[in-house]
Amino acid sequence: MIYLPPFILGLMLTLLITPLVRKIALKYQIVDQPAPRKIHNQPVPLLGGLAIFLSFSIAIAVFWSLGLITDARITNLQVAVIILAGLTLMLGGFLDDKYNLKPYQQIIFPLVATLLALLAGLKIQYVTHPLGGILEFPLYLGTILAGVWLLGMIYTTKFLDGLDGLVSGVTGLGAIIIFLVSLSWDIPESGTSMMALILAGSALGFLFYNWHPAKVFLGEGGSVFCGFILGILAIISGSKIATTLLIMGVPIIDVIWVILRRLWQGRLPTTPDRKHLHYRLLDIGLSHRQAVILLYLLTSAFGLTSLFLNTKGKIVALLFLGIFMAIFAGGLVVIYQFKQKKINEKNTPANF
């Protein structure tokens, strides 16, 4: 029962705060306008990530005051800096949602948030070796790896944010899986488990308003904050990087593929298009909700395997995930081309 209060508090706070944030966004016309690449056909309020951040921070403060957040892995300084870094992302998100910042301006805030986390001592100290034992990193290398990891997670959820409820749902599921994994190796009522449950409750509470058709969007701040906190949880949970890679493997591989494709075509990685996996699912005929639910199932399936696998097994699962995604993406392309061929044949007048 000790694990219910953090989840419920995060959930209830988001349910209460989200309508207030939505009203603020509407009052000051901070909305996402319809566009050819976008799914919605009416203006939708942004700033929704602010509700997740506030709920997460308030709940963290409550359990922090009860001594249930800090432990052998998490210091008071790190908790404070995590909240401060989140506030930095919210500021950048507000400015982008309001003034539509350019990519070189947007990246300033994730960089500052990541730097704050690293200055607070967050680093990847080691990873478990698949052949047995652990591989320890020197301070400088562990810090660099942590920085790359956090930025990678930030931009994974940022690029994933293309369908209603996708990022908030994946974040909630990912946080729950991290909590379940922590039960098998961590001390009872650890800071990791409490933070994971608070994040899960906050994200799933927001999902009530973000489910298709969404009443409010995460916005820039929310999309990057979700990835940042998931990345933080992976580090403070004892470098459970392989576990988090399995949880977020589908969107991570999708993002890597899309970025490489854009670079190959001579475009900037931040150039928007409709080549992400979630858009391809729509193109082959899945409904908005069906596409999101399918991605939920894939996230859950690969994430839950981490509950039953050792390090070597997780490495094998990651390799299988890569192969699966290649075959899956290729299959979507074939289905899409087949559909387009049928449409063209139907629209082509018959010759008599």
FENPEZI-V522652 format. One record per residue. N is the residue number from 1. OMEGA is omega in whole degrees, 0 to 359 (NA if undefined). Layout:
n:N omega:OMEGA
n:N omega:OMEGA
This chain:
n:1 omega:181
n:2 omega:183
n:3 omega:180
n:4 omega:184
n:5 omega:180
n:6 omega:178
n:7 omega:183
n:8 omega:180
n:9 omega:177
n:10 omega:180
n:11 omega:184
n:12 omega:179
n:13 omega:180
n:14 omega:178
n:15 omega:181
n:16 omega:188
n:17 omega:185
n:18 omega:178
n:19 omega:179
n:20 omega:178
n:21 omega:179
n:22 omega:179
n:23 omega:179
n:24 omega:180
n:25 omega:179
n:26 omega:181
n:27 omega:183
n:28 omega:176
n:29 omega:174
n:30 omega:188
n:31 omega:176
n:32 omega:182
n:33 omega:176
n:34 omega:178
n:35 omega:183
n:36 omega:183
n:37 omega:188
n:38 omega:186
n:39 omega:186
n:40 omega:180
n:41 omega:175
n:42 omega:178
n:43 omega:180
n:44 omega:180
n:45 omega:175
n:46 omega:178
n:47 omega:183
n:48 omega:179
n:49 omega:178
n:50 omega:178
n:51 omega:178
n:52 omega:181
n:53 omega:181
n:54 omega:179
n:55 omega:179
n:56 omega:184
n:57 omega:179
n:58 omega:180
n:59 omega:177
n:60 omega:180
n:61 omega:180
n:62 omega:183
n:63 omega:173
n:64 omega:179
n:65 omega:179
n:66 omega:179
n:67 omega:185
n:68 omega:179
n:69 omega:180
n:70 omega:177
n:71 omega:183
n:72 omega:182
n:73 omega:188
n:74 omega:180
n:75 omega:176
n:76 omega:179
n:77 omega:182
n:78 omega:178
n:79 omega:180
n:80 omega:182
n:81 omega:177
n:82 omega:178
n:83 omega:179
n:84 omega:178
n:85 omega:177
n:86 omega:178
n:87 omega:177
n:88 omega:178
n:89 omega:178
n:90 omega:178
n:91 omega:177
n:92 omega:179
n:93 omega:178
n:94 omega:181
n:95 omega:180
n:96 omega:179
n:97 omega:184
n:98 omega:189
n:99 omega:177
n:100 omega:183
n:101 omega:174
n:102 omega:183
n:103 omega:181
n:104 omega:175
n:105 omega:180
n:106 omega:188
n:107 omega:181
n:108 omega:187
n:109 omega:171
n:110 omega:178
n:111 omega:179
n:112 omega:180
n:113 omega:179
n:114 omega:179
n:115 omega:178
n:116 omega:180
n:117 omega:181
n:118 omega:179
n:119 omega:178
n:120 omega:176
n:121 omega:178
n:122 omega:180
n:123 omega:175
n:124 omega:185
n:125 omega:183
n:126 omega:167
n:127 omega:179
n:128 omega:182
n:129 omega:181
n:130 omega:179
n:131 omega:180
n:132 omega:181
n:133 omega:180
n:134 omega:177
n:135 omega:182
n:136 omega:180
n:137 omega:172
n:138 omega:186
n:139 omega:185
n:140 omega:182
n:141 omega:177
n:142 omega:179
n:143 omega:179
n:144 omega:179
n:145 omega:178
n:146 omega:179
n:147 omega:178
n:148 omega:179
n:149 omega:182
n:150 omega:179
n:151 omega:178
n:152 omega:179
n:153 omega:178
n:154 omega:184
n:155 omega:174
n:156 omega:180
n:157 omega:176
n:158 omega:181
n:159 omega:180
n:160 omega:188
n:161 omega:181
n:162 omega:179
n:163 omega:179
n:164 omega:174
n:165 omega:186
n:166 omega:183
n:167 omega:181
n:168 omega:179
n:169 omega:179
n:170 omega:178
n:171 omega:178
n:172 omega:178
n:173 omega:180
n:174 omega:180
n:175 omega:178
n:176 omega:180
n:177 omega:177
n:178 omega:176
n:179 omega:181
n:180 omega:178
n:181 omega:182
n:182 omega:180
n:183 omega:185
n:184 omega:184
n:185 omega:186
n:186 omega:175
n:187 omega:177
n:188 omega:177
n:189 omega:180
n:190 omega:177
n:191 omega:179
n:192 omega:182
n:193 omega:180
n:194 omega:180
n:195 omega:180
n:196 omega:180
n:197 omega:177
n:198 omega:178
n:199 omega:179
n:200 omega:180
n:201 omega:181
n:202 omega:181
n:203 omega:182
n:204 omega:174
n:205 omega:178
n:206 omega:182
n:207 omega:177
n:208 omega:181
n:209 omega:186
n:210 omega:179
n:211 omega:185
n:212 omega:355
n:213 omega:187
n:214 omega:174
n:215 omega:179
n:216 omega:178
n:217 omega:176
n:218 omega:187
n:219 omega:182
n:220 omega:183
n:221 omega:181
n:222 omega:183
n:223 omega:180
n:224 omega:180
n:225 omega:181
n:226 omega:179
n:227 omega:180
n:228 omega:182
n:229 omega:175
n:230 omega:177
n:231 omega:177
n:232 omega:181
n:233 omega:179
n:234 omega:182
n:235 omega:185
n:236 omega:178
n:237 omega:179
n:238 omega:178
n:239 omega:176
n:240 omega:184
n:241 omega:180
n:242 omega:178
n:243 omega:182
n:244 omega:176
n:245 omega:177
n:246 omega:180
n:247 omega:185
n:248 omega:186
n:249 omega:182
n:250 omega:178
n:251 omega:179
n:252 omega:180
n:253 omega:178
n:254 omega:181
n:255 omega:179
n:256 omega:181
n:257 omega:181
n:258 omega:180
n:259 omega:179
n:260 omega:179
n:261 omega:179
n:262 omega:179
n:263 omega:179
n:264 omega:180
n:265 omega:177
n:266 omega:179
n:267 omega:176
n:268 omega:179
n:269 omega:182
n:270 omega:180
n:271 omega:182
n:272 omega:173
n:273 omega:181
n:274 omega:182
n:275 omega:177
n:276 omega:182
n:277 omega:184
n:278 omega:176
n:279 omega:179
n:280 omega:177
n:281 omega:176
n:282 omega:183
n:283 omega:180
n:284 omega:173
n:285 omega:178
n:286 omega:175
n:287 omega:179
n:288 omega:183
n:289 omega:179
n:290 omega:179
n:291 omega:180
n:292 omega:181
n:293 omega:178
n:294 omega:179
n:295 omega:172
n:296 omega:183
n:297 omega:179
n:298 omega:177
n:299 omega:181
n:300 omega:183
n:301 omega:182
n:302 omega:179
n:303 omega:182
n:304 omega:177
n:305 omega:180
n:306 omega:178
n:307 omega:189
n:308 omega:185
n:309 omega:170
n:310 omega:184
n:311 omega:180
n:312 omega:179
n:313 omega:178
n:314 omega:177
n:315 omega:178
n:316 omega:179
n:317 omega:178
n:318 omega:177
n:319 omega:177
n:320 omega:179
n:321 omega:179
n:322 omega:179
n:323 omega:180
n:324 omega:182
n:325 omega:178
n:326 omega:180
n:327 omega:182
n:328 omega:180
n:329 omega:177
n:330 omega:178
n:331 omega:178
n:332 omega:179
n:333 omega:180
n:334 omega:180
n:335 omega:181
n:336 omega:180
n:337 omega:178
n:338 omega:179
n:339 omega:180
n:340 omega:178
n:341 omega:179
n:342 omega:179
n:343 omega:180
n:344 omega:179
n:345 omega:181
n:346 omega:183
n:347 omega:181
n:348 omega:180
n:349 omega:179
n:350 omega:178
n:351 omega:180
n:352 omega:NA
